[in-house]
Amino acid sequence: MMKHCEGMNAEQKSVVAAKLKQITGGTANYRNITDESILRKIYEAFKEDNEA
């Protein structure tokens, strides 16, 4: 995630945080996520963004 957000401005990071909150059910702190299925969802969602 840190690499994904490298070079983003505050508005872009806000969009990332909102997407994380949507996936995790309310938290943007991905480092505290231990549920493998949620981590997989985060990975898949942002992997698609990086490929676009």
N, C-alpha and C positions, 0 to 999 in steps of 0.2 A: 504494500500500500504506500509505503514511503516513496518508493521509486515511481509508482503510478502518479503520485501527487507532486513530484518534483517539477518545479517551474510553474506550477499553477498559481493563479491569483486567488485572493480570498473568496471571490464569488464562485469560482470553479471548485474550490475546496468545500464550499458550502453545499454545492450540488452533490459532491461525493459523500459528504456526511449525511445528507438527506437520504441518499440511496442506501447507505449502510444501515441507517435507522429503519428503513423500510424492510430490509432483508432480515435484520436481527430482532426486530420487534421493539425497537426503541433506543438502542445504544449505537453510538458512532465509534465507541472504543473497541475496535476489532481485536486488540491485544488481549482483552479479557474473555474472549469467546473460546470456549473449550469444546463445544458441541460440534462434532465432525461434520454433521449434515449442514449446519449453518456456515461453517468455514468453507465447505464445498460450494455452497450457493454464492458466497462472497467471491470466491475464486472464479467461478464460472461467469458471474456478472461483470467483473472487472476485466477478465480475460477477453471477453467480447469487446469491451471498450478499447482495449489495447490493440486489437486486431483491426479495428475500424479505421 
